[in-house]
Amino acid sequence: MITFIVCLALLVTAYFTYGVYLERVCKIDPAAAVPSKRLYDGVDYVPMPRWRTFLVQLLNIAGIGPIFGAILGACFGPSAFLWITFGGIFMGAMHDFVSGVMLVRNDGLSIPEIVGRYLGGGMRQFMRIFSIILLILVGVVFLRSPASILHGLLPDISYLWWIAIIIVYYFVATLLPVDKIIGRLYPVFGFALIFMALGLMGVILFGDYTVPEITDLHNSQPDPAAMPIVPTLFITIACGAISGFHATQSPLMARCVNNERECRSVFYGAMIAESIIALVWAAIAMAFFGGADGLSQAMVEHGNDAAWAVNTISRTTLGLVGGILAVLGVVAAPITSGDTAFRSARLIIADIFHIDQRSKLKRLYISVPLFAVGLGLTFVDFDVVWRYFSWTNQALATIVLWSIVVYLARRRRNYWVALLPAIFMTYICASFIFVSSQFVGLGSTPTAYLCGGAATLVILIIMIYKLRKDAKMPA
């Protein structure tokens, strides 16, 4: 329990300390013109109240990530607490905040355009293709998951009908202005996500469960050699620690903030809130099953089905209310994330081809092909594709971190706040390629880790060369 409380306190304190420091690093200017007012179009560029943009941002970046990822990550043991806490404070929240500021100061453009401005045209083209594919996949998988769950709850309605109902909702929500459905309905789901976490926190603090403490770095996975903590834990828990998917979602709210001062609460604050949600779910998952070893065994027995764990924990600890909130968590959350994923894909394509989105007809030009591709992909076996998604997500976060390094260096600001996380995540992604059987498959051997280190060193040398070259440019 002490470990959990200390980690929780650190996350809350970070918002008022490190978050404020990052504001000074970025030289936040409350008087600066922001896209929501300067580029207002009544569709995507729409000013919204801070509380609403915070809740929408939280739901957009969270989905089921801080729930499912935290449960799967907790199977490694209490070491998950450390990654969620320090990863969330110094990597994830910093990543979301500074990239959010960059987006606000660059007309709320999509992340590939921002990356291109700081890492070059080649990376821009790569990120455009990479991001669109990633977002379509996110939309499709977050379509199939709730459709399957809803079919299980209401078997009289077929799985395909649920697919059709959700895709129609996606289509309508993606076409409508951001303040019509997303701005009005999603804050309700955001509150549900928070209230569910608060309820479980009450169970942890005042119930009869025992949260394990960090006494060592014991790996509780059934096969620790196949699933080593480094780098697998850092790939498994993305949302809740650091996630590249967030950078694809942030442009939506970067176009809705009223001034730069709101960036800390909307971007840094939403990520800290997500980390707290992940911390709570990791804690209750281990406590509920009698420790990390018990959790790992239970997950293996149920096919590593995190949705089963969510349902079991919520219904047992929170009763009927917990069941309702669990449905909102495992159904509404992925639906809303899928919706905003398709919306983000539309905005990226619009940015690439400079297509004005005030016209419904022009929005249809982009949306119809996107949904046609997405609908077709719902009939494809995604098991293999999604084995690689977590790594892809962290690779995207790493690219954005390097963009932040260049951005801060060009402005003669403290780029070390991003450089150290960028080096760390580069090593995690590189070593995973050599360790995991999904790629090279050398296992957790010295050779694999040395290869990961060598790849990281090469990338670091390239980036140092770029930083020195940029240093000769005028500020």
C-alpha atoms as one frame of an Amber mdcrd trajectory, in Angstrom:
protein
   0.000   0.000   0.000   2.842   2.409   0.795   4.257   2.031  -2.722   0.861
   2.778  -4.262   0.260   5.866  -2.088   3.753   7.263  -2.740   3.366   6.785
  -6.501  -0.074   8.398  -6.429   1.285  11.381  -4.476   4.196  11.779  -6.906
   1.849  11.886  -9.903  -0.406  14.529  -8.336   2.562  16.607  -7.149   4.171
  16.473 -10.605   1.280  18.402 -12.142   1.962  21.359  -9.847   5.762  21.148
  -9.999   7.260  19.568 -13.108   4.282  20.677 -15.169   4.869  24.289 -14.101
   8.585  23.934 -14.873   7.785  22.703 -18.398   5.578  25.777 -18.873   8.658
  27.914 -18.200  10.741  25.784 -20.565   8.191  26.362 -23.335   7.712  30.038
 -22.368   3.930  29.798 -22.316   2.307  33.040 -23.477  -1.371  33.437 -22.448
  -1.710  36.398 -24.826  -0.552  34.499 -27.934  -3.113  33.929 -30.691  -4.391
  30.336 -30.779  -5.805  28.330 -33.730  -9.324  27.996 -32.272  -9.832  31.743
 -32.627  -7.466  32.701 -35.424  -8.550  29.852 -37.718 -12.131  29.342 -36.493
 -14.178  27.332 -38.997 -17.052  26.005 -36.883 -16.038  22.389 -37.604 -12.608
  21.471 -36.208 -11.318  24.872 -35.063 -13.835  25.609 -32.301 -13.090  27.176
 -28.880 -14.376  25.027 -25.981 -14.263  25.449 -22.190 -11.109  24.138 -20.511
 -12.946  21.496 -18.451 -14.478  20.107 -21.632 -11.258  20.010 -23.634  -9.564
  18.275 -20.683 -12.205  15.536 -20.503 -12.313  15.041 -24.270  -8.515  14.880
 -24.413  -8.479  12.353 -21.561 -11.011  10.108 -23.280  -9.331  10.474 -26.672
  -5.898   9.437 -25.407  -7.139   6.837 -22.925  -9.713   4.554 -24.510  -9.050
   1.150 -22.956  -5.271   1.713 -22.882  -4.726   2.630 -19.203  -7.072  -0.202
 -18.183  -6.072  -3.161 -20.352  -2.413  -2.147 -20.621  -2.101  -1.646 -16.865
  -3.627  -5.064 -16.125  -1.325  -6.806 -18.602   1.638  -4.807 -17.297   0.808
  -5.665 -13.694   1.535  -9.300 -14.591   5.212  -8.291 -14.479   4.846  -7.355
 -10.805   4.954  -4.133  -8.712   7.734  -2.806 -10.972   4.818  -1.666 -13.138
   4.163   1.033 -10.508   7.574   2.573 -11.167   7.142   2.674 -14.944   3.632
   4.160 -14.746   4.748   6.818 -12.253   8.116   7.959 -13.567   7.259   7.209
 -17.187   4.054   9.208 -16.828   5.723  12.215 -15.184   8.963  12.572 -17.113
   8.090  10.943 -20.445   4.393  10.638 -21.199   3.119  13.898 -19.713   6.154
  15.817 -20.975   5.660  14.248 -24.436   1.971  15.196 -24.492   2.470  18.700
 -23.099   5.365  19.891 -25.254   4.006  18.274 -28.422   0.634  19.863 -27.563
   2.283  23.290 -27.293   4.033  22.667 -30.614   0.679  21.816 -32.202  -1.009
  24.933 -30.809   1.843  27.102 -32.102   1.735  25.452 -35.523  -1.954  26.017
 -36.376  -3.083  22.738 -34.819  -1.678  20.798 -37.753  -1.556  17.001 -37.595
   1.514  15.392 -36.039   3.177  14.278 -39.331   3.333  17.909 -40.455   4.879
  18.968 -37.143   7.420  16.132 -37.204   8.340  17.106 -40.768   9.087  20.682
 -39.728  11.698  19.516 -37.224  12.989  16.177 -38.559  12.804  16.860 -42.284
  10.662  16.156 -45.317  11.544  12.471 -45.504  10.277  11.863 -41.991   7.158
  13.888 -42.801   6.290  11.569 -45.686   6.975   8.503 -43.556   4.846   9.823
 -40.700   1.963  10.700 -43.021   1.661   7.139 -44.301   2.518   5.566 -40.954
  -0.010   7.653 -39.009  -2.910   7.103 -41.409  -2.371   3.335 -41.419  -2.017
   3.310 -37.633  -5.186   5.357 -37.103  -7.255   3.190 -39.453  -6.055   0.089
 -37.595  -6.911   1.685 -34.256 -10.358   2.600 -35.562 -10.983  -0.902 -36.877
  -9.830  -2.771 -33.783 -11.704  -0.375 -31.505 -14.712  -1.150 -33.705 -14.429
  -4.927 -33.453 -13.755  -5.061 -29.708 -16.954  -3.293 -28.493 -19.043  -5.009
 -31.192 -17.933  -8.386 -29.850 -18.644  -7.369 -26.236 -22.074  -5.933 -27.105
 -22.970  -9.111 -29.004 -22.073 -11.102 -25.886 -24.303  -8.870 -23.734 -27.170
  -8.790 -26.269 -26.837 -11.976 -28.362 -30.151 -11.364 -30.155 -28.370  -8.621
 -32.117 -25.743 -10.156 -34.375 -22.064  -9.185 -34.324 -22.327  -7.800 -37.871
 -25.271  -5.608 -36.898 -23.243  -4.157 -34.033 -20.416  -3.510 -36.503 -22.894
  -1.680 -38.769 -24.370   0.362 -35.893 -20.957   1.465 -34.622 -19.630   2.287
 -38.100 -22.704   4.472 -38.742 -22.022   6.260 -35.464 -18.369   6.693 -36.462
 -19.443   8.153 -39.785 -21.846  10.673 -38.229 -19.489  11.678 -35.393 -16.537
  12.120 -37.758 -18.516  14.362 -40.089 -20.128  16.588 -37.468 -18.359  19.615
 -35.962 -16.189  18.728 -32.971 -18.478  20.516 -30.487 -21.651  18.626 -31.487
 -20.995  15.043 -30.339 -17.377  14.905 -29.169 -17.625  18.153 -27.211 -20.985
  17.321 -25.613 -21.132  13.552 -25.145 -17.499  12.541 -24.570 -17.077  14.513
 -21.326 -19.786  12.243 -19.849 -17.714   9.160 -20.708 -14.632  10.958 -19.407
 -16.374  11.467 -16.055 -17.364   7.773 -16.044 -13.732   6.761 -16.591 -12.634
   8.973 -13.685 -15.446   7.897 -11.345 -14.702   4.216 -12.000 -11.054   4.807
 -11.088 -12.049   6.767  -7.956 -14.375   3.967  -6.893 -11.618   1.397  -7.273
  -9.208   3.687  -5.433 -11.661   3.702  -2.533 -11.713  -0.102  -2.600  -7.908
  -0.156  -2.515  -7.602   2.350   0.340 -10.499   1.210   2.531 -11.210  -2.369
   1.476  -9.740  -5.669   2.594  -7.330  -5.996  -0.322  -3.541  -5.872   0.010
  -1.567  -4.065  -2.655   1.915  -5.605  -3.050   4.948  -3.461  -2.286   8.083
  -3.071  -4.375  10.700  -5.110  -2.550  12.579  -6.291  -5.630  12.208  -6.426
  -9.407  10.859  -9.981  -9.501   9.202 -10.778 -12.827   5.858 -12.512 -12.233
   5.288 -13.521 -15.840   4.796 -17.313 -16.274   7.837 -17.351 -18.591  10.158
 -14.501 -17.499  12.783 -15.435 -20.101  10.295 -14.941 -22.937   8.843 -11.773
 -21.360  11.753  -9.916 -19.698  10.930  -6.697 -17.866  13.394  -4.847 -20.123
  12.159  -4.077 -22.693   8.759  -5.856 -22.637   7.157  -4.043 -19.679   7.903
  -0.680 -21.302   6.205  -1.827 -24.509   3.218  -3.446 -22.762   2.224  -0.393
 -20.718   1.968   2.448 -23.215  -1.132   4.467 -22.305  -0.482   5.335 -18.664
   3.261   5.833 -19.165   3.949   7.129 -22.697   2.084   6.564 -25.948   2.673
   7.809 -29.477  -1.052   7.448 -30.205  -1.604  10.512 -27.999   0.288  12.709
 -30.453  -2.163  11.729 -33.208  -5.104  12.731 -30.990  -3.758  15.990 -29.522
  -4.358  18.070 -32.695  -8.115  17.725 -32.075  -7.932  19.657 -28.807  -5.011
  21.847 -29.942  -7.622  23.365 -32.275 -10.022  23.974 -29.356  -7.966  25.494
 -26.491  -8.650  29.156 -25.700  -5.059  30.157 -24.856  -1.634  28.634 -24.270
  -2.125  28.681 -20.502  -4.666  25.858 -20.895  -2.059  23.507 -22.362  -0.805
  22.292 -18.979  -4.240  21.161 -17.803  -5.394  19.836 -21.176  -2.218  17.990
 -22.235  -0.005  17.465 -19.164  -3.006  17.138 -16.854  -4.856  14.619 -19.027
  -1.757  12.424 -19.196  -1.250  12.591 -15.416  -4.912  11.630 -14.982  -4.399
   8.700 -17.337  -1.340   7.597 -15.354  -3.393   7.691 -12.152  -6.090   5.559
 -13.811  -3.420   3.083 -14.931  -1.853   3.048 -11.450  -5.236   2.282  -9.872
  -5.978  -0.549 -12.294  -2.520  -2.078 -11.886  -2.935  -1.954  -8.100  -6.449
  -3.393  -7.944  -5.575  -6.116 -10.465  -2.685  -7.365  -8.322  -4.593  -6.931
  -5.059  -7.770  -8.627  -6.310  -5.987 -11.798  -7.389  -3.726 -12.010  -4.337
  -0.589 -10.561  -5.911   1.131 -10.361  -9.262   1.711 -14.124  -9.435  -1.990
 -14.784  -8.855  -2.920 -12.213 -11.488  -0.576 -13.761 -14.048  -2.002 -17.230
 -13.414  -5.598 -16.006 -13.682  -4.854 -14.170 -16.925  -3.243 -17.261 -18.468
  -6.273 -19.342 -17.496  -8.538 -16.865 -19.284  -6.457 -16.399 -22.411  -4.939
 -13.068 -21.257  -8.380 -11.513 -21.708  -8.122  -8.137 -19.985 -11.833  -7.463
 -20.613 -12.656 -10.500 -18.457 -10.479  -9.116 -15.656 -12.162  -5.690 -15.886
 -15.634  -7.231 -15.679 -14.729  -9.557 -12.805 -12.986  -6.882 -10.739 -15.631
  -4.192 -11.348 -18.667  -6.379 -10.638 -17.122  -7.908  -7.511 -15.810  -4.704
  -5.952 -18.348  -2.123  -7.150 -21.530  -4.162  -7.674 -24.205  -3.024 -10.151
 -22.701   0.430 -10.513 -19.344  -1.178 -11.223 -20.917  -3.344 -13.903 -22.391
  -0.306 -15.628 -19.123   1.598 -15.410 -17.239  -1.455 -16.657 -19.444  -1.540
 -19.754 -18.743   2.151 -20.288 -15.046   1.422 -19.857 -14.737  -1.531 -22.212
 -17.409  -0.464 -24.742 -17.790   3.320 -24.792 -14.074   4.042 -24.351 -12.898
   2.064 -27.408 -15.814   3.360 -29.497 -14.903   6.962 -28.708 -11.198   6.344
 -29.347 -12.047   4.647 -32.641 -14.208   7.583 -33.617 -11.479  10.141 -32.933
  -8.922   7.900 -34.665 -10.904   8.116 -37.914 -11.407  11.835 -37.374  -7.656
  12.310 -36.895  -6.983  10.310 -40.083  -9.355  12.625 -41.967  -7.565  15.702
 -40.622  -4.141  14.324 -41.585  -5.301  13.701 -45.153  -6.886  17.167 -45.243
  -3.596  18.709 -44.079  -1.608  16.785 -46.699  -3.771  17.905 -49.613  -4.833
  21.265 -48.108  -8.536  20.378 -48.289 -10.776  22.899 -46.514 -12.962  20.985
 -44.030 -15.749  23.535 -43.661 -17.605  21.907 -46.554 -19.553  18.718 -45.708
 -19.023  17.482 -49.253 -15.236  17.774 -48.899 -15.390  15.966 -45.569 -17.292
  13.197 -47.361 -14.583  12.974 -50.053 -12.144  11.917 -47.339 -14.419  10.062
 -44.907 -16.109   7.682 -47.352 -12.857   6.040 -48.593 -11.523   5.881 -45.004
 -14.583   4.061 -43.729 -14.704   1.827 -46.780 -11.153   0.665 -46.050 -11.941
   0.344 -42.350 -15.095  -1.689 -42.982 -13.216  -4.028 -45.299 -10.495  -4.565
 -42.702 -13.021  -5.680 -40.063 -13.149  -9.032 -41.881  -9.361  -9.520 -41.789
  -7.608 -11.508 -39.061  -5.797  -8.852 -37.026  -4.083 -11.161 -34.523  -0.724
 -10.911 -36.267  -1.042  -7.174 -36.979  -1.825  -6.349 -33.380   1.104  -8.317
 -32.040   3.156  -5.447 -33.440   0.878  -2.568 -32.494   2.320  -1.904 -29.031
   5.825  -1.631 -30.450   4.601   0.615 -33.261   2.891   2.853 -30.722   6.093
   3.305 -28.717   8.131   3.815 -31.889   5.811   6.681 -32.798   6.282   8.183
 -29.327  10.046   7.974 -29.809   9.891   9.870 -33.116   7.805  12.594 -31.466
  10.293  12.799 -28.574  13.135  13.431 -31.018  11.004  16.128 -32.687  10.577
  17.774 -29.282  14.351  17.679 -28.738  14.938  19.530 -32.013  12.094  21.998
 -31.303  13.479  22.950 -27.882  17.076  23.084 -29.131  16.145  25.472 -31.947
  14.438  27.750 -29.429  17.528  27.604 -27.172  15.526  25.982 -24.382  16.381
  23.057 -22.081  16.118  20.149 -24.505  17.469  17.654 -21.945  13.912  17.221
 -20.635  13.178  15.426 -23.925  16.645  14.144 -24.874  16.984  11.662 -21.997
  13.469  10.190 -22.558  14.188  10.025 -26.317  17.395   8.051 -25.755  15.661
   5.735 -23.277  12.693   5.010 -25.547  14.983   4.554 -28.554  16.815   1.854
 -26.603  13.555   0.218 -25.509  12.218   0.059 -29.070  15.558  -1.030 -30.541
  16.238  -3.738 -27.953  12.684  -5.084 -28.333  13.414  -5.739 -32.008  16.326
  -8.001 -31.051  14.838  -9.555 -27.891  11.268 -10.327 -28.952  10.277 -13.383
 -30.969   8.001 -11.042 -32.920  11.120  -9.710 -34.640  14.696 -11.097 -34.529
  14.019 -13.294 -31.505  17.422 -13.451 -29.797  15.734 -13.543 -26.410  16.948
 -11.730 -23.293  20.615 -12.336 -24.105  23.598  -9.980 -23.846  23.846 -10.034
 -27.645  20.280  -8.756 -28.029  20.794  -5.932 -25.547  24.143  -4.966 -27.082
  22.551  -4.820 -30.536  19.814  -2.594 -29.139  22.465  -0.362 -27.584  24.406
  -0.159 -30.837  21.290   0.853 -32.789  20.519   3.490 -30.164  24.061   4.851
 -30.380  23.814   5.209 -34.163  20.554   7.161 -33.887  22.006   9.339 -31.126
  25.042  10.201 -33.264  22.770  11.171 -36.162  20.679  13.384 -33.884  23.755
  15.031 -32.319  24.953  15.892 -35.812  21.550  17.404 -36.596  21.473  19.395
 -33.354  24.929  20.821 -34.037  23.893  21.728 -37.557  20.740  23.412 -36.284
  22.745  25.297 -33.638  24.359  27.295 -36.425  20.958  28.541 -37.541  19.536
  31.780 -36.100  17.180  31.270 -33.136
